[in-house]
């Protein structure tokens, strides 16, 4: 949903998991894509206990648009956990390619200014999306995100079941959005839109949806 967990929520979750002998695998791949006024709390930063009972998954693929290079990192501070992980994945999980290594290094060492510009652009796209839908497609509601460029749209007021909504967006509006129901039945009536794109493409998609809704 693009919602950041609060520090208090992370602490409570960690206490429950670790207190019952579990290990937290924290997928923080989207953690750098934040909208104004929001801050990410890394799980392992809470305490030494949390650090030693965690596996943190990171990658430049979302933040720096490097998914095609197939490179990521897994941070495991606990040596025993790390040794077990290395032993189990050996011969199964391939090493990243040289382009991936070079891309990761360049992104993390030289990409701060680029990321700042991307976040500003995403914020402007979000503001544009919210304003456009509120004024011109009021039957659809934008779920206010705190982070990530994947925005949930509440389409339940259109009165369609999940498969009809899928067909409406793809075949009538000619816009390829992600179905909310693939995340569980509670996602029925919702779609997910990627706004990490040039503004003209976002505007064209919204115009197509508006036109299709107006024809209902």
C-alpha positions as CSV (number, residue, x, y, z in Angstrom):
1,X,0.0,0.0,0.0
2,X,3.0,2.3,0.1
3,X,2.7,2.7,3.8
4,X,5.8,3.0,6.1
5,X,5.8,1.1,9.3
6,X,6.4,3.3,12.3
7,X,9.3,2.6,14.7
8,X,6.8,1.5,17.3
9,X,5.2,-1.0,14.9
10,X,8.6,-2.4,13.9
11,X,9.7,-2.7,17.6
12,X,6.5,-4.6,18.5
13,X,6.7,-6.9,15.5
14,X,10.4,-7.6,16.2
15,X,9.7,-8.4,19.8
16,X,7.0,-10.9,18.9
17,X,9.1,-12.6,16.2
18,X,12.4,-12.7,18.1
19,X,10.7,-13.4,21.4
20,X,9.3,-16.6,19.9
21,X,12.6,-17.8,18.4
22,X,12.1,-16.4,14.9
23,X,14.3,-14.5,12.5
24,X,13.1,-11.4,10.7
25,X,13.7,-11.2,7.0
26,X,13.2,-7.5,6.2
27,X,12.7,-6.7,2.6
28,X,13.7,-3.0,2.4
29,X,14.1,-2.8,-1.4
30,X,11.8,0.2,-1.7
31,X,13.1,2.0,1.3
32,X,14.7,5.0,-0.5
33,X,11.6,5.9,-2.5
34,X,9.9,8.2,0.1
35,X,7.5,11.0,-0.3
36,X,7.9,14.3,1.5
37,X,7.7,14.2,5.3
38,X,8.4,10.5,5.6
39,X,11.5,8.6,6.9
40,X,12.4,4.9,6.7
41,X,13.5,3.0,9.9
42,X,15.8,0.1,9.0
43,X,14.9,-2.9,11.1
44,X,18.5,-3.7,12.1
45,X,19.0,-0.2,13.4
46,X,16.6,-0.7,16.3
47,X,18.9,-2.6,18.6
48,X,21.9,-5.0,18.6
49,X,19.4,-7.8,19.3
50,X,17.3,-6.9,16.3
51,X,20.4,-6.6,14.2
52,X,21.7,-10.1,15.2
53,X,18.3,-11.7,14.5
54,X,17.7,-10.2,11.1
55,X,18.3,-10.7,7.4
56,X,17.9,-7.5,5.4
57,X,17.3,-7.6,1.7
58,X,18.4,-4.6,-0.4
59,X,18.9,-3.7,-4.1
60,X,19.5,-0.7,-6.3
61,X,17.0,-2.1,-8.8
62,X,14.0,-0.1,-7.6
63,X,15.7,3.1,-6.5
64,X,18.0,3.4,-9.5
65,X,16.0,1.5,-12.1
66,X,18.6,-1.2,-12.5
67,X,16.3,-4.3,-12.4
68,X,17.7,-5.5,-15.7
69,X,21.2,-5.9,-14.2
70,X,19.9,-8.5,-11.8
71,X,21.9,-7.4,-8.7
72,X,21.0,-7.2,-5.1
73,X,22.5,-7.6,-1.6
74,X,21.5,-9.4,1.5
75,X,22.9,-8.1,4.8
76,X,23.3,-10.7,7.6
77,X,25.2,-9.3,10.6
78,X,25.0,-12.6,12.5
79,X,28.0,-14.7,11.5
80,X,26.2,-18.1,12.1
81,X,23.2,-17.0,10.1
82,X,25.4,-15.7,7.4
83,X,27.5,-18.9,7.2
84,X,24.3,-21.0,7.0
85,X,23.0,-18.8,4.3
86,X,26.2,-19.0,2.2
87,X,26.3,-22.7,2.6
88,X,22.7,-23.3,1.6
89,X,22.7,-21.0,-1.5
90,X,26.1,-22.2,-2.7
91,X,25.7,-23.7,-6.2
92,X,22.1,-22.6,-6.4
93,X,22.0,-18.8,-6.4
94,X,24.4,-17.4,-9.1
95,X,26.7,-14.5,-8.5
96,X,25.8,-11.1,-10.0
97,X,27.3,-10.3,-13.4
98,X,30.0,-7.7,-13.9
99,X,27.6,-5.2,-15.2
100,X,25.5,-5.6,-12.1
101,X,28.4,-5.0,-9.8
102,X,29.4,-1.9,-11.7
103,X,25.9,-0.6,-11.7
104,X,25.5,-1.2,-8.0
105,X,28.7,0.5,-7.2
106,X,28.0,3.5,-9.4
107,X,24.5,3.9,-8.1
108,X,25.5,3.9,-4.4
109,X,28.6,6.0,-4.8
110,X,27.5,8.5,-7.4
111,X,23.7,8.4,-7.5
112,X,22.6,10.8,-4.6
113,X,21.9,13.8,-6.9
114,X,20.1,11.7,-9.4
115,X,17.9,10.1,-6.7
116,X,17.0,13.6,-5.3
117,X,15.8,14.6,-8.7
118,X,13.8,11.4,-9.1
119,X,12.1,11.9,-5.8
120,X,11.1,15.4,-6.7
121,X,9.8,14.2,-10.1
122,X,7.8,11.4,-8.4
123,X,6.3,13.8,-5.9
124,X,5.2,16.0,-8.8
125,X,3.7,13.0,-10.6
126,X,1.9,12.0,-7.4
127,X,0.5,15.6,-7.0
128,X,-0.6,15.6,-10.6
129,X,-2.3,12.2,-10.3
130,X,-4.2,13.2,-7.2
131,X,-5.3,16.5,-8.6
132,X,-6.4,15.0,-12.0
133,X,-8.4,12.1,-10.4
134,X,-10.0,14.4,-7.8
135,X,-11.2,16.8,-10.5
136,X,-11.9,14.6,-13.4
137,X,-12.5,11.0,-12.3
138,X,-14.0,11.4,-8.8
139,X,-15.4,7.9,-8.8
140,X,-11.9,6.7,-8.4
141,X,-10.0,7.4,-5.2
142,X,-6.2,7.6,-4.7
143,X,-4.8,5.8,-1.7
144,X,-2.3,8.3,-0.2
145,X,1.1,6.7,-0.3
146,X,4.0,7.4,2.0
147,X,6.6,5.7,-0.1
148,X,7.2,3.7,-3.4
149,X,6.0,4.7,-6.9
150,X,3.3,2.0,-7.0
151,X,0.0,3.9,-6.3
152,X,-3.2,2.1,-5.3
153,X,-6.4,3.3,-6.9
154,X,-9.8,2.5,-5.2
155,X,-12.2,1.8,-8.1
156,X,-15.0,0.2,-6.1
157,X,-17.4,3.0,-6.8
158,X,-17.4,1.9,-10.5
159,X,-19.4,-1.1,-9.3
160,X,-17.4,-3.8,-11.1
161,X,-16.3,-7.2,-9.9
162,X,-12.6,-7.9,-10.1
163,X,-12.5,-9.5,-13.5
164,X,-14.8,-6.9,-15.0
165,X,-12.5,-4.1,-13.7
166,X,-9.5,-5.9,-15.2
167,X,-11.2,-6.1,-18.6
168,X,-12.4,-2.5,-18.3
169,X,-8.9,-1.1,-17.7
170,X,-7.1,-3.3,-20.2
171,X,-9.7,-3.5,-23.0
172,X,-11.7,-0.4,-22.7
173,X,-9.3,2.2,-21.3
174,X,-6.3,0.5,-22.9
175,X,-4.2,1.0,-19.8
176,X,-2.2,-1.9,-18.2
177,X,-2.5,-1.6,-14.5
178,X,-1.8,-4.3,-11.8
179,X,-4.9,-6.0,-10.4
180,X,-5.3,-5.5,-6.7
181,X,-6.9,-8.9,-6.1
182,X,-3.6,-10.7,-6.9
183,X,-2.5,-9.5,-3.4
184,X,-5.6,-11.1,-1.8
185,X,-9.3,-10.9,-2.0
186,X,-9.4,-7.7,0.0
187,X,-7.7,-6.1,-3.0
188,X,-10.7,-6.6,-5.2
189,X,-11.9,-3.4,-6.6
190,X,-8.4,-1.8,-6.5
191,X,-5.7,-1.5,-9.1
192,X,-2.1,-0.4,-8.8
193,X,-0.5,2.2,-11.0
194,X,3.3,2.8,-11.6
195,X,3.9,6.5,-11.7
196,X,7.7,6.2,-12.2
197,X,7.3,7.3,-15.8
198,X,7.5,10.5,-17.9
199,X,4.6,12.9,-17.1
200,X,3.1,12.7,-20.7
201,X,2.7,9.0,-20.3
202,X,1.0,9.4,-16.9
203,X,-1.3,12.1,-18.4
204,X,-2.2,9.9,-21.4
205,X,-3.1,7.0,-19.1
206,X,-5.3,9.2,-17.0
207,X,-7.0,10.6,-20.1
208,X,-7.8,7.1,-21.3
209,X,-9.2,6.1,-18.0
210,X,-11.3,9.3,-17.8
211,X,-12.7,8.7,-21.3
212,X,-13.6,5.1,-20.5
213,X,-15.3,6.0,-17.2
214,X,-17.3,8.8,-18.9
215,X,-18.7,6.3,-21.3
216,X,-20.1,4.0,-18.6
